[in-house]
Structures are given as C-alpha cells and as structure tokens.
C-alpha cells in the first residue's frame, strides 16, 4: 500500500464530509486557507473530540469560520 501526494498551489473550494473524524475537519480547515472558493465542512463538530477550541484558535490565526444550520 502507498499514498502519493502531489502538491498544488491552491484548492478550488467544495464540500468535505468529515465522516465524524476530527482529523479530517482540521485538515480540511487548514486546506481551505489555500482555496480560491469557499469550503464547506460537514460534521465540523467532530473537533470537540480532541480540540474543542480549534475554530476559536483558527480564527485567532486569521481563519474565517461561518457556522450555519
């Protein structure tokens, strides 16, 4: 088994289903900082498992977060 990772300059936005995995939420949020369009993360509450203040800290570092119902 292997994993090949190819660098890109930026992402183009989209939707990420975190599948209740806090690691996917955090990775998607960081990747969104290099996106040319909005990124929607489904299930972002999963960060509460390991890093409940993640989005507060993300904002403090300049990240933009909009929670919607």
Backbone as a printed PyTorch tensor [residue, N CA C, xyz], in Angstrom:
tensor([[[  0.8340,  -1.1790,   0.0000],
         [  0.0000,   0.0000,   0.0000],
         [  0.8790,   1.2440,   0.0000]],

        [[  0.3590,   2.2780,  -0.6140],
         [  1.1070,   3.5290,  -0.6390],
         [  0.1430,   4.7000,  -0.7780]],

        [[  0.6920,   5.8740,  -0.5930],
         [ -0.0540,   7.1130,  -0.7440],
         [  0.8410,   8.0890,  -1.4790]],

        [[  0.3920,   8.5600,  -2.6130],
         [  1.1320,   9.5550,  -3.3770],
         [  0.4840,  10.9050,  -3.1590]],

        [[  1.2760,  11.9000,  -2.8170],
         [  0.7740,  13.2500,  -2.5950],
         [  1.4660,  14.1740,  -3.5810]],

        [[  0.6780,  14.8730,  -4.3630],
         [  1.2070,  15.8010,  -5.3510],
         [  0.8190,  17.2200,  -4.9490]],

        [[  1.7680,  18.1120,  -4.8080],
         [  1.4650,  19.4690,  -4.3650],
         [  0.6810,  20.2600,  -5.4110]],

        [[ -0.1660,  21.1230,  -4.9100],
         [ -0.8820,  22.0630,  -5.7680],
         [ -0.7400,  23.4470,  -5.1480]],

        [[ -0.9220,  24.4820,  -5.9460],
         [ -0.7890,  25.8420,  -5.4310],
         [ -2.0050,  26.2690,  -4.6340]],

        [[ -3.1830,  25.7840,  -5.0430],
         [ -4.4090,  26.1730,  -4.3380],
         [ -5.5320,  25.2010,  -4.6400]],

        [[ -6.5270,  25.2080,  -3.7660],
         [ -7.7250,  24.4060,  -3.9680],
         [ -8.7990,  25.2860,  -4.5780]],

        [[ -9.8310,  24.6760,  -5.1040],
         [-10.8820,  25.4470,  -5.7740],
         [-12.2030,  25.4200,  -5.0230]],

        [[-12.2040,  25.0390,  -3.7580],
         [-13.4230,  25.0300,  -2.9490],
         [-14.1760,  23.7220,  -3.0930]],

        [[-15.2610,  23.6310,  -2.3440],
         [-16.0850,  22.4300,  -2.4030],
         [-16.5950,  22.0290,  -1.0420]],

        [[-17.0180,  20.7940,  -0.9380],
         [-17.5930,  20.2690,   0.2970],
         [-16.8040,  19.0520,   0.7610]],

        [[-16.5340,  19.0150,   2.0620],
         [-15.8300,  17.8920,   2.6770],
         [-16.7570,  17.2770,   3.7120]],

        [[-17.0030,  15.9830,   3.6140],
         [-17.7400,  15.2630,   4.6490],
         [-16.7120,  14.6800,   5.6000]],

        [[-16.6970,  15.1730,   6.8200],
         [-15.6850,  14.7560,   7.7870],
         [-15.9140,  13.3520,   8.3270]],

        [[-17.0560,  12.7790,   8.0580],
         [-17.3400,  11.3980,   8.4980],
         [-17.0820,  11.2220,   9.9940]],

        [[-17.3970,  12.2660,  10.7680],
         [-17.2460,  12.2460,  12.2320],
         [-15.7880,  12.0620,  12.6630]],

        [[-14.8410,  12.4960,  11.8340],
         [-13.4210,  12.3560,  12.1300],
         [-12.8050,  13.7420,  12.3420]],

        [[-12.3800,  14.0220,  13.5590],
         [-11.8390,  15.3280,  13.9070],
         [-10.5990,  15.6700,  13.0970]],

        [[ -9.8350,  14.6790,  12.6950],
         [ -8.6180,  14.9370,  11.9130],
         [ -8.9630,  15.4540,  10.5280]],

        [[-10.0300,  14.9220,   9.9460],
         [-10.4560,  15.3890,   8.6200],
         [-10.9490,  16.8240,   8.7110]],

        [[-11.6920,  17.1480,   9.7700],
         [-12.1820,  18.5220,   9.9500],
         [-11.0170,  19.5050,   9.9840]],

        [[-10.0320,  19.2000,  10.8170],
         [ -8.9030,  20.1290,  10.9710],
         [ -8.0710,  20.2200,   9.6910]],

        [[ -7.8580,  19.1080,   9.0320],
         [ -7.1030,  19.1310,   7.7770],
         [ -7.8430,  19.9260,   6.7080]],

        [[ -9.1540,  19.7540,   6.6330],
         [ -9.9440,  20.4810,   5.6350],
         [ -9.9430,  21.9770,   5.9170]],

        [[-10.0200,  22.3410,   7.1850],
         [ -9.9980,  23.7650,   7.5390],
         [ -8.6700,  24.4080,   7.1380]],

        [[ -7.5880,  23.7110,   7.4020],
         [ -6.2750,  24.2420,   7.0220],
         [ -6.1450,  24.3020,   5.4980]],

        [[ -6.5970,  23.2720,   4.8170],
         [ -6.5430,  23.2680,   3.3490],
         [ -7.3870,  24.4010,   2.7760]],

        [[ -8.4850,  24.7280,   3.4430],
         [ -9.3730,  25.7940,   2.9580],
         [ -8.6810,  27.1510,   2.9210]],

        [[ -7.6350,  27.3150,   3.7050],
         [ -6.9130,  28.5920,   3.6880],
         [ -6.1930,  28.8120,   2.3670]],

        [[ -6.0470,  27.7610,   1.5750],
         [ -5.4080,  27.8530,   0.2600],
         [ -6.4130,  27.6340,  -0.8640]],

        [[ -7.6580,  27.9660,  -0.6000],
         [ -8.7180,  27.7500,  -1.5820],
         [ -9.1680,  29.0620,  -2.2030]],

        [[ -9.5070,  29.0070,  -3.4740],
         [ -9.9870,  30.1950,  -4.1750],
         [-11.4940,  30.3860,  -4.0170]],

        [[-12.1650,  29.4120,  -3.4140],
         [-13.6110,  29.4800,  -3.2070],
         [-13.9250,  28.8690,  -1.8420]],

        [[-15.1210,  29.1160,  -1.3300],
         [-15.4720,  28.5880,  -0.0050],
         [-15.3990,  27.0630,   0.0710]],

        [[-15.0650,  26.5930,   1.2720],
         [-15.0470,  25.1650,   1.5720],
         [-16.0640,  24.9220,   2.6750]],

        [[-16.9740,  23.9970,   2.4460],
         [-17.9730,  23.6170,   3.4400],
         [-17.5370,  22.3040,   4.0630]],

        [[-17.5080,  22.2820,   5.3920],
         [-17.1200,  21.0650,   6.1080],
         [-18.3580,  20.5360,   6.8290]],

        [[-18.8060,  19.3630,   6.4200],
         [-19.9570,  18.7280,   7.0500],
         [-19.4650,  17.9260,   8.2520]],

        [[-20.0530,  18.1850,   9.4060],
         [-19.6700,  17.4590,  10.6080],
         [-18.5170,  18.0820,  11.3560]],

        [[-18.3880,  19.4140,  11.2660],
         [-17.2450,  20.0870,  11.8910],
         [-17.2410,  19.9610,  13.4120]],

        [[-18.3690,  19.5810,  14.0150],
         [-18.4160,  19.4260,  15.4640],
         [-17.5390,  18.2720,  15.9600]],

        [[-17.0400,  17.4670,  15.0620],
         [-16.1640,  16.3530,  15.4400],
         [-14.8810,  16.8390,  16.1100]],

        [[-14.4890,  18.1040,  15.8960],
         [-13.2730,  18.6050,  16.5460],
         [-13.4040,  18.6110,  18.0630]],

        [[-14.6250,  18.5840,  18.5560],
         [-14.8270,  18.5950,  20.0050],
         [-14.2280,  17.3700,  20.6870]],

        [[-13.9630,  16.3240,  19.9370],
         [-13.3580,  15.1080,  20.4980],
         [-11.9580,  15.3630,  21.0280]],

        [[-11.1870,  16.1500,  20.2930],
         [ -9.7770,  16.3010,  20.6540],
         [ -9.3200,  17.7480,  20.8230]],

        [[-10.0370,  18.7070,  20.2380],
         [ -9.5620,  20.0910,  20.2370],
         [-10.7790,  21.0100,  20.1660]],

        [[-11.5340,  21.0930,  21.2590],
         [-12.7820,  21.8670,  21.2500],
         [-12.6090,  23.3440,  20.8700]],

        [[-11.4420,  23.9030,  21.1270],
         [-11.2260,  25.3210,  20.8060],
         [-10.5660,  25.5130,  19.4400]],

        [[-10.5600,  24.4830,  18.6120],
         [ -9.8820,  24.5580,  17.3160],
         [-10.3310,  25.7690,  16.5050]],

        [[-11.6400,  25.9440,  16.3410],
         [-12.1070,  27.0340,  15.4800],
         [-11.8860,  28.4010,  16.1190]],

        [[-11.8690,  28.4950,  17.4430],
         [-11.5080,  29.7520,  18.0960],
         [-10.0530,  30.0910,  17.7810]],

        [[ -9.1850,  29.1100,  17.9070],
         [ -7.7710,  29.3340,  17.5930],
         [ -7.5590,  29.5980,  16.1040]],

        [[ -8.2990,  28.9000,  15.2680],
         [ -8.2360,  29.1000,  13.8230],
         [ -8.5700,  30.5530,  13.4790]],

        [[ -9.6080,  31.0810,  14.1060],
         [ -9.9780,  32.4890,  13.8830],
         [ -8.8770,  33.4260,  14.3620]],

        [[ -8.3030,  33.1300,  15.5200],
         [ -7.2350,  33.9820,  16.0520],
         [ -6.0440,  34.0630,  15.1080]],

        [[ -5.8500,  33.0090,  14.3210],
         [ -4.7560,  32.9880,  13.3460],
         [ -5.1470,  33.5740,  12.0050]],

        [[ -6.3870,  34.0760,  11.9060],
         [ -6.8340,  34.7330,  10.6810],
         [ -7.7730,  33.9250,   9.8380]],

        [[ -8.1290,  32.7410,  10.2760],
         [ -9.0660,  31.9090,   9.5100],
         [-10.4820,  32.4530,   9.6080]],

        [[-11.2530,  32.2530,   8.5680],
         [-12.6500,  32.6980,   8.5590],
         [-13.5400,  31.4790,   8.7450]],

        [[-14.4500,  31.5800,   9.7060],
         [-15.3520,  30.4810,  10.0140],
         [-16.7700,  31.0170,  10.0600]],

        [[-17.6670,  30.3580,   9.3360],
         [-19.0910,  30.7030,   9.3590],
         [-19.8450,  29.4160,   9.6500]],

        [[-20.5070,  29.3710,  10.8010],
         [-21.3100,  28.1930,  11.1410],
         [-22.7240,  28.4160,  10.6470]],

        [[-23.3150,  27.4050,  10.0650],
         [-24.7050,  27.5110,   9.6230],
         [-25.4630,  26.2630,  10.0580]],

        [[-26.7390,  26.3800,  10.0820],
         [-27.6000,  25.2590,  10.4840],
         [-27.8560,  24.3530,   9.3370]]])
